[in-house]
Amino acid sequence: MVDLKTTYLGLNLKNPLVASASPLSERVESARQLEQAGASAIVMYSLFEEQIVRESLAMNQFLEQGTESYAEALSYFSQVGRYSIGPERYLEQVKQLKDAVAIPIIASLNGISRGRWIEYAQRIENSGADALELNLYFVPTDPNEPAGEIEDGLIDLVGSVRKAIAIPLAVKISPYFTSLPQFAQRLADAGANGLVLFNRFYQPDIDLNELEVTPSLSLSEQNEIRLPLRWIAILSDQVSADFALTSGVRTGEDIIKAMMVGAKVAMTASELLRHGPLRVSEILAEVAAWMEEHDYDSIVQMQGSMSQNSVMNPGEFERANYMKVLSSYSYLP
Amino acid sequence: MKRELTTIDGNQAVASVAFRLNEVIAIYPITPSSAMGEWADEWAAAGQKNIWGTTPLVQEMQSEGGAAGAVHGALQAGALTTTFTASQGLLLMIPNMYKIAGELTPTVFHVAARSLATQGLSIFGDHSDVMAARSTGFGMLASNSVQEAMDFALISQSASLKTRLPFLHFFDGFRTSHEVAKVEMIDDAALAAMIDRELVRTHRRRRLSPDLPTLRGTAQNPDVYFQARETINSYINATPELVKKEMETFGKLTGRQYRLFDYSGAPDAERVIVMMGSGAESAEETLARLVSEGEKVGLVKVRLFRPFSVEHLQEALPRSTKAIAVLDRTKEPGATGEPLYMDVVTALSEMQSSGESPFNVAPRVVGGRYGLSSKEFTPGMVKAVYDELVKASPRNHFTVGILDDVTHTSLEFDANYSTEDPETVRAVFFGLGSDGTVGANKNSIKIIGEETENYAQGYFVYDSKKSGSVTESHLRFGPRPIRSTYLIQKANFVACHQFNFLERINMLKLAEPGGVFLLNSPFGPDEVWDELPRSVQGQILDKKLRFYVVDGAAVAEEAGMGQRINTILQACFFAISGVLTRDEAIAQIKHTIEKTYSKRGQAVVDANFAAVDLALAHLHQVKVPATATSLLEMIQGLPAGAPDFVRDVLGPMIARAGDDLPVSAMPADGVYPTGTTQWEKRNIALEIPVWDPEVCIQCGKCVFVCPHAVIREKIFPQTVLNGAPESFKTSAARWKEFPDYLYTLQVSPEDCTGCALCVEACPAKNKSQVGLKAINMADQPPLRKQESVNWEYFLSLPELDRTSINVANLKNSQLLQPLFEFSGACAGCGETPYLKLLSQLYGDRAIIANATGCSSIYGGNLPTTPWAKNADGRGPAWANSLFEDNAEFGLGMRLTLDKQIEMAHEMLAQFEGQVGGELVAAILGADQSDEAGIQEQRNRIEKLRKALAKVKDERAQDLIELADVLVKKSLWIVGGDGWAYDIGFGGLDHVLASGRDVNILVLDTEVYSNTGGQASKSTPRAATAKFAANGKNQAKKDIGLMAMSYGNVYVARIAMGGSDTQTLKAFIEAESYPGVSLILAYSHCIAHGIDMRKGLEQQRLAVETGFWPLYRNDPRLAAEGKNPMQLDSKAPSLSLEKYAYNETRYRMLLQSNPERAEELMDAAQNDVNKRWEHYTGLAGLHVDGYDTAKKTD
């Protein structure tokens, strides 16, 4: 039997396949299925600070709308409802998942301002999450805002969250940084125990019939794995953090590749959404089969075996490789 | 007893006692009592307990009649049971009240007393309703203030158990039910001490039980009914003493001692007023002043009105009494006097005749009416009554508070007479409904009441308009108890929360010299002076007012509060008034904010906190110049050209001076002219749509959806375009039939509410900038003048000849003049576009029976009505009877029309010789199925009348009078779902079965919108509503299917935002169908908790999710052997959630109870699926051997 165990953020995991944020982690039922199929940990869907704020302001507006102005209808909704708008539902979900499964639950928090975010992080910790993944989702649009200021702000934020909680902290980032290695290092220095590469942005599309911008998120494709593969290969030797590879993980081989470039875990959601939670066991079987076929004893053994420093030709992960790829296309029919 | 002081309104005070003392509560919403039921329902939903440790079972019924029936049954089965109601609601309970009283069953009905609908409906307070119930055998107790309302809620309950008489406990609608005052709560221990548990068990023991079977409700014969009726006497006779004892027990428990007749005033009073209700508080305040000035005056407050105790009245009246004025807050036309007056006269007469009179000389007694429909009852009026009693022959049957210049009943009074306590702070705030002023003031008065030693009172004047409504908040607080049950007449603090009010409301007339004026102003302390109307400047100078400004809008913007300036102005009020230190005030305001908003999320709390923190930095005292220099004048009167009646009668009402109108100004029979909203330029839109002719495709959709008929289009020959204002826009008309015509689209800037539904409906996008459409919202103020001129010019352009187009085409239909315009409905209302369409298609020959509800309010609330007339003077004739009877009311109109048509036909035959056989044949055989046919028939009728005029015969005159009915009338029965699904369903069902040619339009908002969103049987599963706080777990009633089951009813289910063409088709088919037609119109509503500008989008989603399938069921097709059922929408393509969770009514449950929300949503989805399956089944049925392929589209 091959040994699939790995560690991530200080958590001992039975294998490197982590179910990443998706509707599957929203329901206790499907979380149980993921666990039964062999997932080693579950990253929950994100708690969006922005969403809470908007929900809160919107509901307030609609509850107030038209009230106290017309004599027969001074309000339109019950005044004594026990509803609450805030992170409560999410926190409750953390608790329920913790109760339902034995594998670690990594909560996820998405936001860009300070203040409430830190409070939410603490409350997530109090709800029993094993670790927290911060999702730094940010699209800069202001031409007057220097890159340095944005990065400083993000580092500051990570530092504040780190100080506020005791559980392990991972940070999920986008690839759009001029000097990703330095930024990654700064994140680690600020207290990130792990880095999750990469965030997939919702990309807007255009509806030509309605002449409207439509947000869309397609499930990730296999070739998307290459971007994080490269960067984990480059960073894993140099930055003192656990790396998680996400995007484009569809098969056992993808997991192997992730491990080889130095990731501690590989995360997948799209593949599980396509084929259901049971796909986890198939992927794990593929991993084990490959390892047996190629005489690998353990995952740990292969982790980082193909990082930039470990390969024969480190330039393969750099720009030279780009030119090679382009020229190779010219031979295609 | 522990003294727990709190600041609440009368409804809550009563409900808090009634809830804790009962086991079953049957409710039905009616203003102003609805809040009592709402409180009970909410407390029950939250699991709160009564004093015996169980949560009362609260049941909403389908009508007050139903509630009374349920109460009767619950009582017979042995539960402590109560209900709350008012006005017509109480009238609907009367049959059961006789039964309940006749059966000696203890219960209490709590009534927020309200006017009855007579020459007009009124939601406001008087005793017309309770007086109509005075012969039922119920005991009747009156309370006069918020504290008393709570106290008498308890006393009436304990008295009822003691006496076995059911009790009607009443207090004045609005003045007491809605006044917020500082009161001492009655704790559970005191409640328990007052209620004898053995009596509760005795009541329970009398229950219907098969273990001890009994029979009730016998039918009795002449031999014994009379004697049996007299058995009640001993109970009645014993009641006054028993109630007195209960009052004494209550006094011992609480320190508040009441008597059956409470006297106050000079011990040697010679002039005494006898009255009951909140007006007695004003009287007592006035009396105190007069007595202190040495006047020998007194007041008897009647507590126990039924049974009326002559003995106890005699005890209460001072022996020195020489003259008595009995004041009734009701009118009993034709009686020898109003009820209380009659009782007092009889009592004194009986004292006299029995030789037991304590008076040496029998006092002279006069009666008077005051305060109908919450008419103010002020110290000036009280004094006028006392002054009248000085006269040797005081006027009897007088009125006070109005000017009766017809039968001269009214007493003159001094409007400036004031008994306000100078130590009481009096503050008046003018706000806009949407700015949160009232809510903030309710919080302020609560803070003052609960955090200081002050007594506190808040009273609020609302609007009958649902958009752009003006509110007034009247706050009093001070070191002494406040009995001023009238609006503040002299304020030492006046706040104007909307700058543009200054041009139309003379609010500084209320300001006392040396007072404060706080203005929310976009202009700073250095600029504001020149922006004020001259009269405002003058009053600030004359009265030496301290003048402050704050830019609330800027602060709100900065704090993320949108239009809500409430907490900003609240902070300023506290800062200026100094009732608390600034720090303490801010701490208290924040505490209240936290309490009010924390469950809505921290973001809301944060925004309000920020607003409070920013407010004071933006508050500035204005250095007032020495002279008034402004060239601006306040708007006076109505626009030029208003008809005399509109100018002289409606004008003052619009200008908030309706109180000054004399009796002679009022139509005696309640008949008012239509087409009057056009004179009430409300100017409430912040933004209005602006047309871009380049982008426009002239589809008419914006005109179609406009709820207020403020965006209109016309096509006209180029030749008529003379003298158009420079900015008036036109483009070439895209109508094949009118090749050289011009097209224009125009907005009325001062009638628009700025809802933006038109922009949402516009399908044309600017190809260079897709964010822009063919109409786009823009700031109104810079456009107001120019577009007003353009609007006037637009109106002067000729209307298109109705006979020249096919109106069944959507684009054409919108060229028809709307005869429903500028209503006071909510901005973006989902109901009014349907009514406007009705008015466009059939308005010039429509008769409308309108159920009470939103549509009767925006349709018929004075001063103005949106139902309008065309240039020929034709337009919808509209009437509202009641809530419950509208279907029958409309059917009655149809019966008359049918009879009159028959009579006209009969007479036509008689005069065939004189008017010509050809004309008669043409009239009788007229095809009136289209506009041309209608016009031709009108021409024939004109000819007929001319011909008949020459005939010397009485019957010819009759036919001239009736001939109009020969032009086809379009009869519409209109109402909401509360009417159609609940209270009026029995009648509706009967009308559906009548086969008569009526059209029924149900404006389905799925809740009682007009009374604030209570659940009806139309409320869908999974939605929350008042009375369904935990989400309704019952599918919406399918009234369409029920109607279809008759086989001869045309039924259409429509949603304008789902399909405008299907909507149009349904109206046309319904009108053309020669039998009963029922249209169920999806109406998005503010009570759904949506962004109203997305109302049409929600309609679309309702259709696409299958929540609201569109169909038309036309029995004519069955007659042709085709399937009558035509489904007009596609199979559901989205899950129900995609529609539902855009609405607060569904989302609230998701926030409060996600598991239940999920469960109910699954069930609701199942409802949708099953309904769709059922409908597709119906639409696919083979009919009489024809297959469905043959059905028409």
Boltz contact constraints between the chains, C-beta under 6 A:
constraints:
  - contact:
      token1: [A, 53]
      token2: [B, 603]
      max_distance: 6.0
  - contact:
      token1: [A, 56]
      token2: [B, 600]
      max_distance: 6.0
  - contact:
      token1: [A, 56]
      token2: [B, 601]
      max_distance: 6.0
  - contact:
      token1: [A, 56]
      token2: [B, 603]
      max_distance: 6.0
  - contact:
      token1: [A, 56]
      token2: [B, 604]
      max_distance: 6.0
  - contact:
      token1: [A, 57]
      token2: [B, 603]
      max_distance: 6.0
  - contact:
      token1: [A, 59]
      token2: [B, 600]
      max_distance: 6.0
  - contact:
      token1: [A, 60]
      token2: [B, 600]
      max_distance: 6.0
  - contact:
      token1: [A, 60]
      token2: [B, 604]
      max_distance: 6.0
  - contact:
      token1: [A, 62]
      token2: [B, 1089]
      max_distance: 6.0
  - contact:
      token1: [A, 62]
      token2: [B, 1144]
      max_distance: 6.0
  - contact:
      token1: [A, 65]
      token2: [B, 1086]
      max_distance: 6.0
  - contact:
      token1: [A, 66]
      token2: [B, 1086]
      max_distance: 6.0
  - contact:
      token1: [A, 68]
      token2: [B, 438]
      max_distance: 6.0
  - contact:
      token1: [A, 68]
      token2: [B, 439]
      max_distance: 6.0
  - contact:
      token1: [A, 69]
      token2: [B, 433]
      max_distance: 6.0
  - contact:
      token1: [A, 69]
      token2: [B, 469]
      max_distance: 6.0
  - contact:
      token1: [A, 69]
      token2: [B, 471]
      max_distance: 6.0
  - contact:
      token1: [A, 70]
      token2: [B, 462]
      max_distance: 6.0
  - contact:
      token1: [A, 70]
      token2: [B, 466]
      max_distance: 6.0
  - contact:
      token1: [A, 70]
      token2: [B, 469]
      max_distance: 6.0
  - contact:
      token1: [A, 71]
      token2: [B, 462]
      max_distance: 6.0
  - contact:
      token1: [A, 72]
      token2: [B, 31]
      max_distance: 6.0
  - contact:
      token1: [A, 72]
      token2: [B, 123]
      max_distance: 6.0
  - contact:
      token1: [A, 72]
      token2: [B, 1010]
      max_distance: 6.0
  - contact:
      token1: [A, 72]
      token2: [B, 1011]
      max_distance: 6.0
  - contact:
      token1: [A, 73]
      token2: [B, 1012]
      max_distance: 6.0
  - contact:
      token1: [A, 75]
      token2: [B, 1012]
      max_distance: 6.0
  - contact:
      token1: [A, 76]
      token2: [B, 1012]
      max_distance: 6.0
  - contact:
      token1: [A, 76]
      token2: [B, 1013]
      max_distance: 6.0
  - contact:
      token1: [A, 76]
      token2: [B, 1087]
      max_distance: 6.0
  - contact:
      token1: [A, 78]
      token2: [B, 42]
      max_distance: 6.0
  - contact:
      token1: [A, 78]
      token2: [B, 1026]
      max_distance: 6.0
  - contact:
      token1: [A, 78]
      token2: [B, 1029]
      max_distance: 6.0
  - contact:
      token1: [A, 80]
      token2: [B, 42]
      max_distance: 6.0
  - contact:
      token1: [A, 80]
      token2: [B, 46]
      max_distance: 6.0
  - contact:
      token1: [A, 81]
      token2: [B, 1148]
      max_distance: 6.0
  - contact:
      token1: [A, 81]
      token2: [B, 1152]
      max_distance: 6.0
  - contact:
      token1: [A, 82]
      token2: [B, 1152]
      max_distance: 6.0
  - contact:
      token1: [A, 83]
      token2: [B, 1148]
      max_distance: 6.0
  - contact:
      token1: [A, 83]
      token2: [B, 1151]
      max_distance: 6.0
  - contact:
      token1: [A, 83]
      token2: [B, 1152]
      max_distance: 6.0
  - contact:
      token1: [A, 84]
      token2: [B, 599]
      max_distance: 6.0
  - contact:
      token1: [A, 85]
      token2: [B, 600]
      max_distance: 6.0
  - contact:
      token1: [A, 85]
      token2: [B, 601]
      max_distance: 6.0
  - contact:
      token1: [A, 85]
      token2: [B, 1151]
      max_distance: 6.0
  - contact:
      token1: [A, 86]
      token2: [B, 601]
      max_distance: 6.0
  - contact:
      token1: [A, 211]
      token2: [B, 765]
      max_distance: 6.0
  - contact:
      token1: [A, 211]
      token2: [B, 770]
      max_distance: 6.0
